[in-house]
């Protein structure tokens, strides 16, 4: 059974969506916040394939977009709406507030 998850991670060297891995391990370390789940996985994949937020496929089974705080809020709002976020989404919204407009993170969709 395929496992899919979506999470936030640090950007690679120079603020790139590249962590120096090959096509079976070029993703950032996770664990900063809980998994967002399959709805976010599919949304991130679509955004990355469309090239939104500097997004692209970063690994054989992973896609990523580069977002700042307002962009992270925008993506989460498009996926989950803006009313009464779940506890997990609320953690990501708090991260968005901490990032502000000048700091960026990778929002990653990965499957194994």
Residue, then its C-alpha position, 0 to 999 in steps of 0.5 A: x500500500x502506498x503511503x502519502x504524507x505532506x509536511x513542512x521542512x527547511x529549504x536546501x542550500x541557498x534556499x533551493x528546493x534541493x537537499x542534495x539527494x538523488x531521485x530516491x531521497x531528495x527531500x528535507x527532514x520532516x518531523x517539525x510538525x505533524x503530517x497534513x494528510x492526503x488532501x494536502x498531498x494532492x494539493x501540493x503535488x498539483x501546485x508543484x506540477x503547475x510550477x506555482x510557488x517555485x514548485x517542482x517534482x524534487x524526487x521520484x515520489x516527492x513534490x515541493x513548493x517554496x512558501x513564505x507565511x502568507x503563501x502558506x496561509x493561502x495554500x492551507x486556506x485553499x485546501x481546508x477553508x478558513x473556518x475553525x482549523x483542525x489542531x494540526x492545521x492550526x500548528x501550520x497557521x502558527x508557523x505561517x505567522x512566525x515565518x512572515x513574508x520574508x522567511x520561506x519553508x518547503x511544503x512537501x508532498x511525499x509518497x513511498 
